[in-house]
């Protein structure tokens, strides 16, 4: 089953990692001295463990033979020009984004319609629209104007209504998963409201806790090259480096 991922990223932290020399990044990951560069984790979301990301990044660097005193991102772009597999290169950029992230919101893809579609300004025409910038901008803008409890309640009521429309039971005696599913919807809704609030505060208030925070939305098990929007995306980083359009 495919999951939808929405990763909060602090662009300056991410950029600083990408601009490190290959040797600096390798040494820091090996000695575990870069952990202080990670933002504080937000308990509303999931996040990769330090030790796991360090190991995966070192394996990624070894595979591509990234070494020397040149910036990592320049080495990545050069590897692409030399014929390296784009997806493998992008996977390392995604891991570095996790190092610059307070956390990632995750849900089953099908449930994404429940959390986003009613607040996106209109019906979504297929799964692809779940990953479009316009969908997220509209939905998160609407969600952050609501109280967290009100939003969670609306999601649960919508879910119950959809089950009834399909003639599916809401009696937990008939379906013991009803209560746990309802609790899951509340957790996911509350976390998504938190994400909307972080983005709104970070992008509209200088000096805020998450000033300049950005969002990377990803369809799990699909191309990493499609992650991101506009000038802030993995394909653009591989092709052109950190450009002026990046946050």
C-alpha positions as CSV (number, residue, x, y, z in Angstrom):
1,X,0.0,0.0,0.0
2,X,1.4,3.4,-1.0
3,X,1.7,6.2,1.6
4,X,1.6,9.9,1.0
5,X,4.5,11.8,2.7
6,X,4.7,15.5,3.5
7,X,8.1,16.5,4.8
8,X,8.8,19.8,6.5
9,X,12.3,21.1,5.6
10,X,14.3,24.0,6.8
11,X,15.9,25.1,3.5
12,X,18.9,26.8,5.0
13,X,19.9,23.8,7.0
14,X,19.4,21.6,3.9
15,X,21.5,24.0,1.8
16,X,24.3,24.1,4.3
17,X,24.5,20.3,4.1
18,X,24.5,20.3,0.4
19,X,27.3,23.0,0.3
20,X,29.6,21.1,2.6
21,X,32.5,19.4,0.9
22,X,32.2,15.7,0.4
23,X,35.0,15.1,2.9
24,X,33.4,17.3,5.5
25,X,30.0,15.6,5.2
26,X,31.6,12.1,5.3
27,X,33.7,12.9,8.3
28,X,30.8,14.5,10.2
29,X,28.6,11.5,9.5
30,X,31.3,9.0,10.5
31,X,32.1,10.9,13.7
32,X,28.4,11.7,14.4
33,X,29.3,15.3,14.9
34,X,26.6,16.7,12.6
35,X,23.7,15.7,14.8
36,X,23.6,19.2,16.4
37,X,22.7,20.5,12.9
38,X,19.4,18.8,12.9
39,X,16.4,20.8,14.0
40,X,14.5,19.6,17.0
41,X,12.2,16.8,16.2
42,X,8.4,17.6,16.4
43,X,6.6,14.8,18.2
44,X,3.6,15.3,15.9
45,X,5.5,13.7,13.1
46,X,7.8,10.8,12.2
47,X,11.5,11.3,11.5
48,X,14.4,9.0,10.7
49,X,16.8,8.1,13.4
50,X,20.2,9.8,13.3
51,X,22.2,6.6,13.2
52,X,20.1,5.2,10.3
53,X,20.4,8.3,8.1
54,X,24.1,8.5,8.8
55,X,24.6,4.9,7.7
56,X,22.4,5.3,4.6
57,X,24.2,8.5,3.6
58,X,27.6,7.0,4.0
59,X,26.5,4.0,1.8
60,X,25.2,6.4,-0.8
61,X,28.4,8.4,-0.8
62,X,30.5,5.2,-1.1
63,X,28.4,4.0,-4.0
64,X,28.9,7.2,-5.9
65,X,32.5,7.7,-4.8
66,X,31.8,11.2,-3.5
67,X,35.0,12.5,-2.0
68,X,37.3,15.5,-2.0
69,X,37.0,19.2,-1.2
70,X,34.3,20.1,-3.6
71,X,30.7,20.9,-2.5
72,X,28.6,17.8,-2.3
73,X,25.8,19.2,-4.5
74,X,28.3,20.0,-7.3
75,X,29.6,16.4,-7.1
76,X,26.0,15.1,-7.3
77,X,25.3,17.2,-10.4
78,X,28.5,16.1,-12.0
79,X,27.7,12.5,-11.3
80,X,24.4,13.0,-13.1
81,X,26.2,14.5,-16.1
82,X,28.5,11.5,-16.1
83,X,25.6,9.0,-16.3
84,X,24.8,8.1,-12.7
85,X,21.3,6.9,-12.0
86,X,19.1,9.9,-11.2
87,X,16.9,8.0,-8.8
88,X,19.9,6.9,-6.7
89,X,21.2,10.4,-6.6
90,X,17.9,11.9,-5.6
91,X,17.5,9.3,-2.8
92,X,20.5,10.8,-1.1
93,X,19.1,14.4,-1.4
94,X,15.9,13.1,0.2
95,X,17.9,11.7,3.1
96,X,19.7,15.0,3.6
97,X,16.3,16.7,3.6
98,X,15.3,14.4,6.5
99,X,18.5,15.6,8.3
100,X,17.1,19.2,7.9
101,X,13.6,18.3,8.9
102,X,11.6,18.5,12.1
103,X,9.5,15.7,10.8
104,X,7.3,14.1,8.1
105,X,3.6,13.7,8.1
106,X,2.5,10.3,6.7
107,X,-0.8,8.8,5.8
108,X,-2.2,6.1,3.5
109,X,-2.6,7.6,0.1
110,X,-6.3,6.8,-0.1
111,X,-6.9,8.6,3.2
112,X,-5.3,11.7,1.8
113,X,-8.5,12.5,0.0
114,X,-10.3,12.6,3.4
115,X,-7.8,15.0,4.9
116,X,-7.3,17.3,1.9
117,X,-10.0,17.2,-0.7
118,X,-12.9,18.9,1.3
119,X,-10.6,21.9,1.9
120,X,-8.9,22.2,-1.5
121,X,-11.5,24.2,-3.2
122,X,-13.1,21.5,-5.2
123,X,-13.1,17.7,-6.0
124,X,-9.7,16.2,-6.9
125,X,-9.5,14.5,-10.3
126,X,-7.5,11.5,-9.4
127,X,-4.5,10.6,-7.2
128,X,-2.1,12.9,-9.1
129,X,-3.9,15.9,-7.7
130,X,-3.1,14.8,-4.2
131,X,0.5,15.8,-4.9
132,X,0.0,19.1,-6.7
133,X,1.1,22.4,-5.1
134,X,-2.3,24.0,-5.7
135,X,-4.1,21.3,-3.7
136,X,-1.8,21.6,-0.7
137,X,-1.7,25.4,-0.8
138,X,-5.5,25.6,-0.8
139,X,-6.1,22.8,1.7
140,X,-3.5,23.9,4.2
141,X,-4.6,27.5,4.0
142,X,-8.1,26.5,4.9
143,X,-7.0,24.0,7.6
144,X,-4.8,26.4,9.5
145,X,-7.8,28.8,9.8
146,X,-9.7,26.2,11.7
147,X,-9.3,25.0,15.3
148,X,-7.4,21.7,15.4
149,X,-10.2,20.0,17.3
150,X,-12.8,21.3,14.9
151,X,-10.8,20.1,11.9
152,X,-10.3,16.6,13.4
153,X,-14.0,16.4,14.2
154,X,-15.0,17.4,10.6
155,X,-12.6,14.7,9.2
156,X,-14.2,12.0,11.5
157,X,-17.7,13.0,10.6
158,X,-16.8,13.0,6.9
159,X,-15.3,9.5,7.3
160,X,-18.5,8.3,9.1
161,X,-20.7,9.8,6.3
162,X,-18.7,8.1,3.6
163,X,-18.9,4.7,5.3
164,X,-22.7,5.1,5.6
165,X,-22.9,6.0,1.9
166,X,-21.2,2.7,1.2
167,X,-23.5,0.9,3.6
168,X,-20.6,0.0,5.8
169,X,-21.1,-0.4,9.5
170,X,-20.2,2.1,12.2
171,X,-20.9,-0.5,15.0
172,X,-17.7,-1.5,16.7
173,X,-19.3,-4.8,17.7
174,X,-19.6,-5.7,14.0
175,X,-16.2,-4.2,13.1
176,X,-13.7,-4.1,15.9
177,X,-11.4,-1.7,13.9
178,X,-13.9,1.1,13.9
179,X,-12.6,2.7,17.1
180,X,-8.9,2.4,16.2
181,X,-9.6,3.8,12.7
182,X,-11.5,6.8,14.2
183,X,-8.6,7.4,16.6
184,X,-6.1,7.2,13.7
185,X,-8.1,9.8,11.7
186,X,-8.0,12.1,14.7
187,X,-4.3,11.7,15.2
188,X,-3.5,12.3,11.5
189,X,-5.9,15.3,11.3
190,X,-4.3,16.9,14.4
191,X,-0.8,16.3,13.0
192,X,-1.8,17.8,9.6
193,X,-3.3,20.8,11.4
194,X,0.1,21.2,13.2
195,X,1.9,21.0,9.9
196,X,-0.3,23.7,8.4
197,X,0.3,26.0,11.3
198,X,4.0,25.5,11.2
199,X,4.1,26.4,7.5
200,X,1.8,29.4,8.0
201,X,3.8,30.8,10.9
202,X,7.2,30.1,9.3
203,X,6.4,31.7,6.0
204,X,4.6,34.8,7.4
205,X,6.5,35.8,10.4
206,X,10.2,36.8,10.5
207,X,12.1,35.3,13.4
208,X,9.5,32.7,14.1
209,X,10.4,29.2,15.3
210,X,10.3,27.8,11.8
211,X,11.1,30.8,9.7
212,X,11.4,29.9,6.0
213,X,10.2,26.3,6.4
214,X,9.3,24.5,3.2
215,X,7.3,21.4,2.3
216,X,8.3,18.4,0.2
217,X,5.5,16.1,-0.8
218,X,6.3,12.6,-1.9
219,X,4.5,9.5,-3.1
220,X,6.2,6.6,-1.4
221,X,7.8,4.0,-3.7
222,X,7.6,6.3,-6.7
223,X,10.1,8.5,-8.5
224,X,12.1,10.8,-6.2
225,X,12.5,13.1,-9.1
226,X,8.9,14.3,-8.7
227,X,9.4,15.4,-5.2
228,X,8.9,19.2,-4.7
229,X,7.3,22.0,-6.6
230,X,8.5,25.0,-8.5
231,X,12.1,25.9,-7.8
232,X,12.2,23.7,-4.7
233,X,12.4,20.2,-6.0
234,X,14.8,17.3,-6.3
235,X,14.8,17.2,-10.1
236,X,15.8,20.9,-10.2
237,X,18.6,20.3,-7.6
238,X,20.0,17.6,-9.8
239,X,19.8,19.5,-13.0
240,X,20.7,23.0,-11.9
241,X,21.9,23.0,-8.3
242,X,20.5,25.3,-5.7
243,X,19.0,28.1,-7.8
244,X,17.6,31.5,-7.1
245,X,14.1,30.1,-7.1
246,X,14.9,27.8,-4.1
247,X,13.7,29.1,-0.7
